[in-house]
Every structure is written in C-alpha cells, then in structure tokens.
C-alpha cells in the first residue's frame, strides 16, 4: 500500500516516518512532499492509496491539494493534520469526507489509529472493486456466450440483460476465435486479466471494445464491436498484435480466426458461425496462422484425393524411402491452406495410409516392436490437432517401417503369426497359450517348443515382457493410474501386476514412474 505525506515542516515528516510501525499497517511505500504543489507532482508519477496532509502549506494548501487529488481519485482516503483550531478547515475536511482530522502536535497512537482506519477503508474498496469486476466479467462472459446463439438473448438474467442494454444500438460486431492447444485455463488469473486488458487497450485505439468468453478450455471467443465498421487491414493488424501477445506468454500452438462483420447484437451469431466454419479450415494451416474471410483458400481436387492412396501404395511397394517421404511431403503441401476439406476427411485419408503401411509390414512378416506406441493408429490420428501433426506422425511411421525393413530379420510365418496375435490381444487378461495355439493351428506343446527354439525365451516370458513394456510406456503419462494400466495390459489383479513389474524391471510401477518421468 502507498501513502503520500505532505507537510512543509521537514521535522514533522521525519517524525511521522520514524514513529509509525508501517509494516504492521501494511504500508510498503512512502512518498513525501513539502507543499501541495510538489505533492501533486508525486501524484502524477504514482497515485497514492492514502493521503496524509497538513492543512496549511505554502503555494498550495492541503484543502486545495485534496480537491485536486479527488478529481483523479474520488475514493482516496484523506487524513488532515493541523496545528490550528480553525473551524473553516474542519468544515472543509468534513466536506471532503476526510477519514480523520489530527491536531498538532500529534500523538503517535492517534495518527496510527487514523492510518489504520484509512488502510481498512482502502482494503474494503479493493475488495468491492474486485467483487464488482468479478460480477461484471461473469455477466460479460455469459453475454458473449449467449450472443453465439440466435435468439438466446431473449432469456438473459438481469445483470446480463443490463449489460446488453448498455451497448449502443447499431454497433458493428466481428467475432474472433483463438484456438490453442495450450490451455488458457492454465494461465494464472492475473496473467489472464492482463492479457484481456492488453486487448481492450489495443481495441480502444480503434474506438472498439470487446466481450469475451472461454469455451472447452482451448477456445477464446471475442466479440469485437464499435460504432463504425473497421477496414479489413485494421482487423489483420489487431490479429497480428494478439499473435504477439500469445507468443510473449510462451504460446506457439494457436490459430486466430476472424468471422464476418455484422451490424446489431442480434446478428452476432452469424459472425460467430462464419468464424466456426473457418475454424475447421485452420486445421490445415501452420500454428500461428491468421484466418480471415477476406482471403480465398486453395481447393483440393477430388480426383487427386481419390487417386492418392493408390499412388502411396505403389510407392511403398517400390521400397524407396526417399520417394515415399517425398510423396508424404506432396500430400502436406497439397492439403496445406485448403478450405474445401474437413479435418476428419484428412484424418480418414491418413488412416488409409497407415493401414497400407501396416499391410506392407504384415506381408514382410515384420513383427510390431514391443516399444511401439500403446495407442492404435486411429487413436494417434484422432489425437492430432493439425495437419502438421498428422504429417509428422506419418513420416515417423514411414521411417520406422523402413528401419525395420532394412535391419529386422523377418520372422518365420509361425513366429510372425504368434507375435502379431499377442500384439493385438495382450490387453485381454484371459489370453492363454491355448488361444494362441488355436490361432496358429498348432498344439500348445509344439507351439511352445517352436517359440523357444526361434526366440530363446518361453512364450510366457515373451508375453509378460511385452505387457510390461506397454505398461512402462503408459506410466509416462501421469494421468494414467497404476490400477488402470494394470487392467489395460492384461492384469486383473493390480497387486500381482506390481509384483510382476518389479520382478522384470527391478522397480515398482510407482518407483519407475518417479525415477524416469518425475
């Protein structure tokens, strides 16, 4: 808390500073001035929370100083000091709603009591301000969300309706959506407030304001509005500035999407819907891109799209890694920036390519490595938030395929079928040697003999090690609980899973997670 002491007597100023226990009061900054004129200069540099001023001072007295301060900060608590029993000054103090009036020579206890009262008043005002800001933001967020639906503003609660009514009629609205993979909710509250305050300051220079809300943790919706329709280049500049604000907070994985401009709050949902349509297309753009309705995107030929999987398959069959990676790059560049495909259409296409890779691996009798991702290709693809992530996933799979093709010794037909079956069924707690033997059409005893001869380990050892490797991968994600991991790798009994894990790894699952990932 900050106090300004104004008194023309240096001895008085020093006496006040040395006699008061400022730490107990919570006052951490003290400024001093020898008259009202210099005190106002201090106010320009840093407005005080409390003013403690002498009544009579040269050039500008305490009454005039207080009047001038109140013009800037009507709620600043004021304590007057005076060595004169002057009723006129007392009246002025009452009119200015001073917290207290302390007579000189002052008693430390009296001035401490007056300061305590002023501090309590400042704290009360701050709480009230925070409360008002909270309720205003709540109303603003509810209104911003309501404006995204046609007719939703007909059933607003009182506070939100008052906020809507306070908007001047005939305003121009433009919806802006920030989509980010880095959750906004993880930002501290102070940082969020600063972020939106910066946006409001930016908009004010263009005579605009905003209403905002957050949706599904990864989306910020801002309705920008003003009495005049801004130029297109103005919106582009605003989007660029918001990009810089996000990057300054360590955010890189985001897109900014701008909707059409509409007139009237009752039509905001149209601007929002146009932004949502563009939001689908942002999947195909690099992170940090700005999407506006003023630019035309590219379109992908349906013929090219239909023929591409066959081209990919033929290229794979030629077994030239550089050519396969080149065709993956062609796919990326063709889909980049297009506005006629939906993200799920791209995911479906990439899934077909993954299945072709899997088919080639199967035909080459190359078993899936035990350290391969726990998630299925479909789960991995659905987890991608952008075309770039899909591209990296496919290129990684292609690279791994060719590494296995060039270095791995193909398994015998029987061994390959055994490993493939385990890879697809290890999560089944009832999986048994009998099940595997029936799958490969061999007796259980012969199956075990063949497996031990070709691998040097028993079938049960292989199955256990395979399950433990999958468990180790899942432990890298702190969201996965140990008992859930046990069930997903084929163990009904969590205690038995823990003992088995420790026997193989040398550490319990919790110890392994702490050592490797925490």
RODO-2510 file (C-alpha; in nm, 4 decimals, decimal comma):
residues 518
     n   res          X          Y          Z
     1     x     0,0000     0,0000     0,0000
     2     x     0,1256     0,3507    -0,0857
     3     x     0,0967     0,6686     0,1254
     4     x     0,1808     1,0295     0,0387
     5     x     0,2762     1,2608     0,3306
     6     x     0,2537     1,6340     0,2553
     7     x     0,3845     1,8781     0,5169
     8     x     0,6045     2,1866     0,4860
     9     x     0,7942     2,1022     0,8064
    10     x     1,0750     1,8507     0,7463
    11     x     1,0910     1,7680     1,1178
    12     x     0,7234     1,6705     1,1135
    13     x     0,7664     1,4482     0,8075
    14     x     1,0656     1,2703     0,9601
    15     x     0,8870     1,2370     1,2946
    16     x     0,5870     1,0689     1,1326
    17     x     0,8018     0,8292     0,9298
    18     x     1,0127     0,7226     1,2294
    19     x     0,7299     0,6869     1,4815
    20     x     0,4819     0,4717     1,2875
    21     x     0,5005     0,0919     1,2512
    22     x     0,4355     0,0893     0,8768
    23     x     0,4881    -0,2870     0,8297
    24     x     0,2081    -0,3683     1,0726
    25     x    -0,0225    -0,1319     0,8842
    26     x     0,0704    -0,2958     0,5518
    27     x     0,2077     0,0276     0,4030
    28     x     0,5174    -0,0515     0,1968
    29     x     0,5746     0,2700     0,0021
    30     x     0,6060     0,6221     0,1478
    31     x     0,6394     0,9414    -0,0582
    32     x     0,6889     1,2885     0,0926
    33     x     0,6286     1,6449    -0,0334
    34     x     0,6930     1,9835     0,1279
    35     x     0,3820     2,1512    -0,0156
    36     x     0,0681     2,0803    -0,2172
    37     x     0,2317     2,1713    -0,5467
    38     x     0,5092     1,9121    -0,5075
    39     x     0,2578     1,6623    -0,3733
    40     x     0,0607     1,6848    -0,6994
    41     x     0,3792     1,6100    -0,8931
    42     x     0,4183     1,2944    -0,6819
    43     x     0,0583     1,2018    -0,7616
    44     x     0,1303     1,2261    -1,1367
    45     x     0,4176     0,9794    -1,1008
    46     x     0,2349     0,7323    -0,8738
    47     x    -0,1133     0,7860    -0,7339
    48     x    -0,1175     0,7139    -0,3583
    49     x    -0,3665     0,4875    -0,1827
    50     x    -0,3770     0,7256     0,1203
    51     x    -0,3038     1,0988     0,1587
    52     x    -0,1778     1,2354     0,4944
    53     x    -0,1534     1,6126     0,4565
    54     x    -0,1023     1,9281     0,6582
    55     x    -0,3807     2,1811     0,6179
    56     x    -0,1673     2,4943     0,5914
    57     x     0,1233     2,4834     0,3439
    58     x     0,2861     2,7394     0,1108
    59     x     0,1873     2,7717    -0,2573
    60     x    -0,0937     2,5121    -0,2272
    61     x    -0,2612     2,4162     0,0984
    62     x    -0,3895     2,0730     0,1981
    63     x    -0,7514     2,1536     0,1151
    64     x    -0,6726     2,2524    -0,2448
    65     x    -0,4397     1,9523    -0,2794
    66     x    -0,7167     1,7211    -0,1598
    67     x    -0,9687     1,8712    -0,4012
    68     x    -0,7269     1,8219    -0,6930
    69     x    -0,6476     1,4653    -0,5834
    70     x    -1,0159     1,3798    -0,5527
    71     x    -1,0664     1,4824    -0,9166
    72     x    -0,8338     1,1978    -1,0127
    73     x    -0,9142     0,9520    -0,7350
    74     x    -1,2501     1,0211    -0,5668
    75     x    -1,2095     0,7288    -0,3254
    76     x    -0,8605     0,8067    -0,1891
    77     x    -0,8811     0,8287     0,1959
    78     x    -0,7513     1,1620     0,3296
    79     x    -0,6189     1,2418     0,6775
    80     x    -0,5701     1,6095     0,7639
    81     x    -0,3172     1,7461     1,0147
    82     x    -0,3302     2,0962     1,1584
    83     x    -0,1828     2,2929     1,4444
    84     x    -0,4630     2,5429     1,4362
    85     x    -0,8121     2,5134     1,5774
    86     x    -0,9707     2,6538     1,2655
    87     x    -1,3378     2,5688     1,2139
    88     x    -1,3240     2,6604     0,8432
    89     x    -1,0569     2,3977     0,7808
    90     x    -1,2573     2,1484     0,9829
    91     x    -1,5644     2,2205     0,7675
    92     x    -1,3596     2,1724     0,4506
    93     x    -1,2309     1,8413     0,5846
    94     x    -1,5880     1,7272     0,6507
    95     x    -1,6987     1,8320     0,3006
    96     x    -1,4116     1,6363     0,1508
    97     x    -1,5135     1,3330     0,3576
    98     x    -1,1774     1,3059     0,5273
    99     x    -1,1097     0,9881     0,7239
   100     x    -0,9739     1,1846     1,0195
   101     x    -0,8505     1,5242     1,1401
   102     x    -0,5393     1,5052     1,3615
   103     x    -0,4239     1,8096     1,5597
   104     x    -0,0582     1,9025     1,6021
   105     x     0,1432     1,8254     1,7950
   106     x     0,0078     1,4782     1,7218
   107     x     0,0109     1,1736     1,9439
   108     x     0,1510     0,8593     1,7750
   109     x    -0,1434     0,6479     1,8913
   110     x    -0,3931     0,8934     1,7373
   111     x    -0,2255     0,9094     1,3996
   112     x    -0,1781     0,5299     1,3990
   113     x    -0,5497     0,4878     1,4662
   114     x    -0,6335     0,7270     1,1819
   115     x    -0,3993     0,5410     0,9464
   116     x    -0,5471     0,2043     1,0484
   117     x    -0,8926     0,3360     0,9631
   118     x    -0,7669     0,4584     0,6238
   119     x    -0,5963     0,1258     0,5488
   120     x    -0,9166    -0,0629     0,6345
   121     x    -1,1099     0,1663     0,4016
   122     x    -0,8650     0,1043     0,1141
   123     x    -0,8864    -0,2720     0,1691
   124     x    -1,2661    -0,2570     0,1699
   125     x    -1,2653    -0,0531    -0,1522
   126     x    -1,0300    -0,3028    -0,3169
   127     x    -1,2500    -0,5963    -0,2202
   128     x    -1,5556    -0,4129    -0,3516
   129     x    -1,3762    -0,3296    -0,6764
   130     x    -1,2634    -0,6911    -0,7208
   131     x    -1,6155    -0,8115    -0,6476
   132     x    -1,7658    -0,5663    -0,8969
   133     x    -1,5101    -0,6643    -1,1595
   134     x    -1,5818    -1,0315    -1,0991
   135     x    -1,9577    -0,9926    -1,1415
   136     x    -1,9080    -0,7678    -1,4454
   137     x    -1,6776    -1,0255    -1,6034
   138     x    -1,9235    -1,3031    -1,5238
   139     x    -2,2022    -1,1054    -1,6908
   140     x    -1,9748    -1,0213    -1,9847
   141     x    -1,8767    -1,3870    -2,0300
   142     x    -2,2405    -1,5022    -2,0172
   143     x    -2,3404    -1,2377    -2,2693
   144     x    -2,0526    -1,3279    -2,5033
   145     x    -2,1654    -1,6910    -2,4951
   146     x    -2,5332    -1,6011    -2,5415
   147     x    -2,4535    -1,3913    -2,8493
   148     x    -2,3263    -1,7029    -3,0294
   149     x    -2,6818    -1,8439    -3,0473
   150     x    -2,9745    -1,6879    -3,2384
   151     x    -3,2469    -1,5701    -3,0036
   152     x    -3,0517    -1,6650    -2,6896
   153     x    -3,0544    -1,3051    -2,5644
   154     x    -3,4290    -1,3269    -2,5022
   155     x    -3,3795    -1,5218    -2,1773
   156     x    -3,0940    -1,3415    -2,0007
   157     x    -3,0678    -1,2840    -1,6278
   158     x    -3,0938    -0,9266    -1,5011
   159     x    -2,7233    -0,8402    -1,4841
   160     x    -2,6513    -0,9774    -1,8321
   161     x    -2,9597    -0,8051    -1,9770
   162     x    -2,8453    -0,4738    -1,8280
   163     x    -2,5043    -0,5185    -1,9864
   164     x    -2,6625    -0,5914    -2,3255
   165     x    -2,8904    -0,2879    -2,2924
   166     x    -2,5879    -0,0691    -2,2153
   167     x    -2,4476    -0,1349    -2,5633
   168     x    -2,5294     0,1411    -2,8088
   169     x    -2,7693     0,0292    -3,0850
   170     x    -2,6387    -0,0277    -3,4373
   171     x    -2,2929    -0,1433    -3,3303
   172     x    -2,0766    -0,3424    -3,5732
   173     x    -1,9680    -0,6819    -3,4360
   174     x    -1,6930    -0,9171    -3,5525
   175     x    -1,6233    -1,2487    -3,3791
   176     x    -1,2616    -1,3508    -3,3275
   177     x    -1,1746    -1,7035    -3,2105
   178     x    -0,8398    -1,8065    -3,0640
   179     x    -0,7841    -2,1810    -3,0874
   180     x    -0,4888    -2,3105    -2,8914
   181     x    -0,3534    -2,6486    -2,7897
   182     x    -0,2069    -2,4857    -2,4766
   183     x    -0,4944    -2,4446    -2,2329
   184     x    -0,5830    -2,0870    -2,1396
   185     x    -0,7107    -2,2093    -1,8035
   186     x    -0,3539    -2,2917    -1,7039
   187     x    -0,2592    -1,9237    -1,7121
   188     x    -0,2690    -1,7536    -1,3699
   189     x    -0,5726    -1,5291    -1,3134
   190     x    -0,3555    -1,2157    -1,3054
   191     x    -0,1977    -1,3110    -1,6371
   192     x    -0,5395    -1,3700    -1,7939
   193     x    -0,6644    -1,0321    -1,6739
   194     x    -0,3521    -0,8644    -1,8126
   195     x    -0,3967    -1,0410    -2,1471
   196     x    -0,7554    -0,9226    -2,1911
   197     x    -0,6646    -0,5749    -2,0627
   198     x    -0,3990    -0,5524    -2,3356
   199     x    -0,6561    -0,6490    -2,5978
   200     x    -0,9006    -0,3887    -2,4664
   201     x    -0,6276    -0,1217    -2,4776
   202     x    -0,5407    -0,2208    -2,8341
   203     x    -0,9046    -0,2040    -2,9420
   204     x    -0,9622     0,1309    -2,7714
   205     x    -0,7114     0,2929    -3,0094
   206     x    -0,9558     0,1984    -3,2882
   207     x    -1,2620     0,3095    -3,0875
   208     x    -1,3651    -0,0519    -3,0320
   209     x    -1,4354    -0,2740    -2,7313
   210     x    -1,4857    -0,6462    -2,6723
   211     x    -1,6873    -0,9122    -2,4929
   212     x    -1,5104    -1,2418    -2,4345
   213     x    -1,5636    -1,5909    -2,3004
   214     x    -1,3687    -1,9184    -2,2957
   215     x    -1,5069    -2,2453    -2,4276
   216     x    -1,3863    -2,6060    -2,3939
   217     x    -1,0571    -2,4936    -2,2326
   218     x    -0,8861    -2,4400    -2,5705
   219     x    -1,1023    -2,1698    -2,7287
   220     x    -1,1285    -1,7981    -2,6547
   221     x    -1,4216    -1,6212    -2,8181
   222     x    -1,4018    -1,2419    -2,8522
   223     x    -1,6800    -1,0294    -2,9977
   224     x    -1,5150    -0,7058    -3,1144
   225     x    -1,7539    -0,4139    -3,1539
   226     x    -1,7659    -0,0431    -3,2336
   227     x    -1,9869     0,2228    -3,3838
   228     x    -1,8019     0,2179    -3,7185
   229     x    -1,7083    -0,0730    -3,9425
   230     x    -1,3274    -0,1045    -3,9419
   231     x    -1,1210    -0,1617    -4,2554
   232     x    -1,0031    -0,5151    -4,3302
   233     x    -0,6367    -0,4226    -4,2757
   234     x    -0,7260    -0,2954    -3,9269
   235     x    -0,8561    -0,6384    -3,8274
   236     x    -0,5460    -0,8055    -3,9719
   237     x    -0,3239    -0,5747    -3,7646
   238     x    -0,5271    -0,6469    -3,4493
   239     x    -0,4907    -1,0218    -3,5110
   240     x    -0,1158    -0,9826    -3,5594
   241     x    -0,0875    -0,7949    -3,2301
   242     x    -0,2812    -1,0694    -3,0490
   243     x    -0,0396    -1,3241    -3,2019
   244     x     0,2476    -1,1308    -3,0443
   245     x     0,0670    -1,1234    -2,7074
   246     x     0,0254    -1,5018    -2,7167
   247     x     0,3875    -1,5652    -2,8131
   248     x     0,5091    -1,3358    -2,5350
   249     x     0,3339    -1,5756    -2,2957
   250     x     0,5131    -1,8767    -2,4372
   251     x     0,2223    -1,9898    -2,6553
   252     x     0,3094    -2,1143    -3,0039
   253     x     0,0416    -2,3707    -3,0907
   254     x    -0,2512    -2,1474    -3,1804
   255     x    -0,4650    -2,0197    -3,4666
   256     x    -0,6603    -1,6940    -3,4856
   257     x    -0,9843    -1,6948    -3,6849
   258     x    -1,1907    -1,3916    -3,7777
   259     x    -1,5569    -1,4053    -3,8748
   260     x    -1,7667    -1,1765    -4,0938
   261     x    -1,8664    -0,8319    -3,9651
   262     x    -2,2362    -0,7849    -3,8860
   263     x    -2,4467    -0,4927    -3,7653
   264     x    -2,6500    -0,5260    -3,4461
   265     x    -2,6043    -0,7522    -3,1440
   266     x    -2,8930    -0,9725    -3,2614
   267     x    -2,6810    -1,0830    -3,5599
   268     x    -2,3562    -1,1658    -3,3756
   269     x    -2,4288    -1,5392    -3,4094
   270     x    -2,3812    -1,5029    -3,7868
   271     x    -2,0323    -1,3658    -3,7378
   272     x    -1,9613    -1,6436    -3,4867
   273     x    -2,0871    -1,9157    -3,7255
   274     x    -1,8710    -1,7838    -4,0088
   275     x    -1,5684    -1,7944    -3,7755
   276     x    -1,6517    -2,1535    -3,6743
   277     x    -1,6595    -2,2567    -4,0417
   278     x    -1,3168    -2,1043    -4,0930
   279     x    -1,2033    -2,2721    -3,7723
   280     x    -1,2390    -2,6088    -3,9475
   281     x    -1,0008    -2,4912    -4,2206
   282     x    -0,7404    -2,3717    -3,9690
   283     x    -0,6586    -2,7409    -3,9124
   284     x    -0,4719    -2,7267    -4,2430
   285     x    -0,2621    -2,4191    -4,1576
   286     x     0,0655    -2,3981    -3,9622
   287     x     0,0438    -2,2875    -3,5989
   288     x     0,0451    -1,9114    -3,5610
   289     x    -0,1690    -1,8584    -3,8731
   290     x    -0,4437    -1,5975    -3,9042
   291     x    -0,7601    -1,6917    -4,0930
   292     x    -0,9843    -1,4117    -4,2208
   293     x    -1,2879    -1,4139    -4,4523
   294     x    -1,1050    -1,1732    -4,6858
   295     x    -0,8692    -1,4350    -4,8295
   296     x    -0,9553    -1,7231    -5,0594
   297     x    -0,8031    -2,0586    -4,9734
   298     x    -0,6957    -2,3323    -5,2116
   299     x    -0,9131    -2,6312    -5,3047
   300     x    -0,8116    -2,9954    -5,3335
   301     x    -0,9226    -3,1856    -5,6442
   302     x    -1,1491    -3,4793    -5,5619
   303     x    -0,9763    -3,6791    -5,8387
   304     x    -0,6336    -3,6198    -5,6844
   305     x    -0,7724    -3,7112    -5,3427
   306     x    -0,9225    -4,0355    -5,4739
   307     x    -0,6054    -4,1410    -5,6559
   308     x    -0,3527    -4,0575    -5,3847
   309     x    -0,3863    -4,3754    -5,1697
   310     x    -0,3119    -4,5946    -5,4744
   311     x    -0,0074    -4,3812    -5,5575
   312     x     0,1123    -4,4126    -5,1981
   313     x     0,0662    -4,7903    -5,2075
   314     x     0,2611    -4,8223    -5,5342
   315     x     0,5413    -4,6072    -5,3964
   316     x     0,5588    -4,8191    -5,0813
   317     x     0,5834    -5,1355    -5,2900
   318     x     0,8895    -4,9901    -5,4677
   319     x     1,0631    -4,9818    -5,1254
   320     x     1,2407    -4,6478    -5,1742
   321     x     1,2220    -4,4486    -4,8508
   322     x     1,3162    -4,1123    -5,0048
   323     x     1,0411    -4,1417    -5,2671
   324     x     0,7827    -4,2355    -5,0017
   325     x     0,8809    -3,9378    -4,7866
   326     x     0,8634    -3,7145    -5,0952
   327     x     0,5062    -3,8217    -5,1660
   328     x     0,4212    -3,7565    -4,7988
   329     x     0,5556    -3,4023    -4,8455
   330     x     0,3447    -3,3647    -5,1613
   331     x     0,0386    -3,4615    -4,9567
   332     x     0,1233    -3,1999    -4,6930
   333     x     0,1697    -2,9201    -4,9447
   334     x    -0,1467    -3,0122    -5,1368
   335     x    -0,3658    -3,0093    -4,8265
   336     x    -0,1961    -2,7008    -4,6775
   337     x    -0,4292    -2,3997    -4,6632
   338     x    -0,7212    -2,5656    -4,8406
   339     x    -1,0754    -2,4629    -4,7486
   340     x    -1,2855    -2,7341    -4,9085
   341     x    -1,1921    -3,0298    -4,6870
   342     x    -1,2897    -3,1001    -4,3277
   343     x    -1,0330    -3,2210    -4,0713
   344     x    -1,1993    -3,5629    -4,0455
   345     x    -1,1642    -3,6124    -4,4219
   346     x    -0,7896    -3,5582    -4,3841
   347     x    -0,7769    -3,7941    -4,0855
   348     x    -0,9607    -4,0618    -4,2875
   349     x    -0,7063    -4,0265    -4,5688
   350     x    -0,4106    -4,0557    -4,3308
   351     x    -0,5693    -4,3587    -4,1648
   352     x    -0,5825    -4,5334    -4,5046
   353     x    -0,2114    -4,4633    -4,5497
   354     x    -0,1333    -4,6053    -4,2057
   355     x    -0,3272    -4,9204    -4,2919
   356     x    -0,1233    -4,9553    -4,6108
   357     x     0,1970    -4,9306    -4,4063
   358     x     0,0621    -5,1930    -4,1676
   359     x    -0,0256    -5,4197    -4,4599
   360     x     0,3249    -5,3889    -4,6068
   361     x     0,4763    -5,4682    -4,2659
   362     x     0,2486    -5,7720    -4,2326
   363     x     0,3373    -5,9015    -4,5773
   364     x     0,7086    -5,8618    -4,4973
   365     x     0,6492    -6,0680    -4,1790
   366     x     0,7990    -5,7970    -3,9576
   367     x     0,6565    -5,8120    -3,6060
   368     x     0,5450    -5,4969    -3,4293
   369     x     0,8204    -5,3877    -3,1846
   370     x     0,7358    -5,4102    -2,8160
   371     x     0,8184    -5,0395    -2,7774
   372     x     0,5641    -4,9321    -3,0410
   373     x     0,3008    -4,6785    -2,9223
   374     x     0,0286    -4,8136    -2,6957
   375     x    -0,2343    -4,6171    -2,8857
   376     x    -0,3721    -4,7605    -3,2075
   377     x    -0,3060    -4,5656    -3,5319
   378     x    -0,6661    -4,4441    -3,5246
   379     x    -0,6244    -4,3097    -3,1692
   380     x    -0,2978    -4,1395    -3,2622
   381     x    -0,4536    -3,9806    -3,5712
   382     x    -0,7589    -3,8570    -3,3824
   383     x    -0,5251    -3,7031    -3,1249
   384     x    -0,3617    -3,4806    -3,3887
   385     x    -0,4759    -3,1192    -3,3710
   386     x    -0,3325    -3,0065    -3,7022
   387     x    -0,2223    -3,1214    -4,0464
   388     x     0,1406    -3,0705    -3,9419
   389     x     0,0982    -3,3212    -3,6579
   390     x    -0,0570    -3,5735    -3,8979
   391     x     0,2364    -3,5265    -4,1345
   392     x     0,4944    -3,5801    -3,8602
   393     x     0,3091    -3,8898    -3,7407
   394     x     0,3041    -4,0411    -4,0903
   395     x     0,6694    -3,9566    -4,1631
   396     x     0,7707    -4,1136    -3,8306
   397     x     0,5769    -4,4319    -3,9157
   398     x     0,7344    -4,4456    -4,2627
   399     x     1,0840    -4,4011    -4,1177
   400     x     1,0223    -4,6743    -3,8586
   401     x     0,8874    -4,9076    -4,1270
   402     x     1,1980    -4,8707    -4,3437
   403     x     1,4291    -4,9114    -4,0434
   404     x     1,2585    -5,2413    -3,9643
   405     x     1,2576    -5,3402    -4,3300
   406     x     1,6311    -5,2783    -4,3642
   407     x     1,7509    -5,4161    -4,0303
   408     x     1,4996    -5,6632    -3,8936
   409     x     1,5283    -6,0312    -3,9769
   410     x     1,1842    -6,1438    -4,0946
   411     x     1,0200    -6,3914    -3,8622
   412     x     0,9085    -6,7313    -3,9804
   413     x     0,5435    -6,7468    -4,0749
   414     x     0,4531    -6,9189    -3,7473
   415     x     0,6552    -6,6856    -3,5259
   416     x     0,5153    -6,3819    -3,7031
   417     x     0,1564    -6,5005    -3,6536
   418     x     0,2242    -6,5619    -3,2824
   419     x     0,3768    -6,2173    -3,2228
   420     x     0,1091    -6,0442    -3,4287
   421     x    -0,1671    -6,2158    -3,2324
   422     x    -0,0083    -6,1163    -2,8999
   423     x     0,0347    -5,7584    -3,0217
   424     x    -0,3378    -5,7389    -3,0954
   425     x    -0,4628    -5,9230    -2,7852
   426     x    -0,2163    -5,8612    -2,4973
   427     x    -0,4716    -5,6445    -2,3124
   428     x    -0,7056    -5,9451    -2,2767
   429     x    -0,6464    -6,0830    -1,9257
   430     x    -0,7793    -6,4258    -2,0358
   431     x    -0,5268    -6,4598    -2,3203
   432     x    -0,3684    -6,8049    -2,2933
   433     x    -0,1263    -7,0308    -2,4759
   434     x    -0,4287    -7,2353    -2,5817
   435     x    -0,5805    -6,9279    -2,7530
   436     x    -0,2559    -6,8619    -2,9394
   437     x    -0,2136    -7,2258    -3,0404
   438     x    -0,5651    -7,2377    -3,1824
   439     x    -0,4948    -6,9180    -3,3775
   440     x    -0,1858    -7,0638    -3,5473
   441     x    -0,3329    -7,4166    -3,5727
   442     x    -0,0614    -7,5878    -3,3653
   443     x    -0,0739    -7,7859    -3,0449
   444     x     0,0176    -7,5969    -2,7303
   445     x     0,3288    -7,8065    -2,6605
   446     x     0,4601    -7,7800    -3,0168
   447     x     0,3838    -7,4070    -3,0201
   448     x     0,5932    -7,3520    -2,7053
   449     x     0,8791    -7,5606    -2,8439
   450     x     0,8866    -7,3682    -3,1745
   451     x     0,8745    -7,0319    -2,9981
   452     x     1,1537    -7,1202    -2,7516
   453     x     1,3714    -7,2569    -3,0335
   454     x     1,3344    -6,9457    -3,2520
   455     x     1,3473    -6,6754    -2,9828
   456     x     1,5414    -6,8224    -2,6932
   457     x     1,2644    -6,7418    -2,4462
   458     x     0,9408    -6,9055    -2,3432
   459     x     0,6103    -6,7846    -2,4782
   460     x     0,5001    -6,6812    -2,1278
   461     x     0,8203    -6,4794    -2,0814
   462     x     0,7636    -6,3013    -2,4122
   463     x     0,4012    -6,2219    -2,3262
   464     x     0,4996    -6,0915    -1,9812
   465     x     0,7816    -5,8742    -2,1214
   466     x     0,5521    -5,7425    -2,3955
   467     x     0,2898    -5,6401    -2,1395
   468     x     0,5480    -5,4784    -1,9089
   469     x     0,6937    -5,2746    -2,1996
   470     x     0,3456    -5,1420    -2,2762
   471     x     0,2942    -5,0623    -1,9081
   472     x     0,6232    -4,8676    -1,8997
   473     x     0,5022    -4,6527    -2,1896
   474     x     0,1712    -4,5817    -2,0183
   475     x     0,3460    -4,4827    -1,6940
   476     x     0,4983    -4,1857    -1,8782
   477     x     0,1564    -4,0182    -1,8699
   478     x     0,0775    -3,9056    -1,5118
   479     x    -0,2943    -3,9151    -1,5912
   480     x    -0,2804    -4,2957    -1,6117
   481     x    -0,3351    -4,4596    -1,2741
   482     x    -0,1405    -4,7753    -1,1930
   483     x    -0,4529    -4,9873    -1,1422
   484     x    -0,5900    -4,8678    -1,4782
   485     x    -0,2603    -4,9501    -1,6511
   486     x    -0,2659    -5,2982    -1,4992
   487     x    -0,6097    -5,3656    -1,6466
   488     x    -0,5131    -5,2268    -1,9893
   489     x    -0,2099    -5,4558    -2,0206
   490     x    -0,3993    -5,7696    -1,9209
   491     x    -0,3736    -5,7937    -1,5399
   492     x    -0,6929    -5,8273    -1,3349
   493     x    -0,5024    -5,8183    -1,0066
   494     x    -0,3174    -5,4894    -0,9530
   495     x    -0,1002    -5,6387    -0,6751
   496     x     0,0112    -5,9243    -0,8999
   497     x     0,0856    -5,6709    -1,1742
   498     x     0,3015    -5,4721    -0,9301
   499     x     0,4991    -5,7803    -0,8250
   500     x     0,5492    -5,8884    -1,1869
   501     x     0,6572    -5,5402    -1,2898
   502     x     0,9155    -5,5220    -1,0087
   503     x     1,0482    -5,8681    -1,0948
   504     x     1,1064    -5,7666    -1,4583
   505     x     1,2121    -5,4021    -1,4149
   506     x     1,3642    -5,4050    -1,0661
   507     x     1,1352    -5,1229    -0,9508
   508     x     0,7682    -5,0996    -0,8607
   509     x     0,5475    -4,9137    -1,1144
   510     x     0,5370    -4,6038    -0,8883
   511     x     0,9146    -4,6105    -0,8342
   512     x     0,9723    -4,6482    -1,2088
   513     x     0,7436    -4,3515    -1,2876
   514     x     0,9166    -4,1344    -1,0270
   515     x     1,2660    -4,2281    -1,1476
   516     x     1,2027    -4,1941    -1,5212
   517     x     0,9386    -3,9247    -1,5607
   518     x     0,9127    -3,7024    -1,2497
***
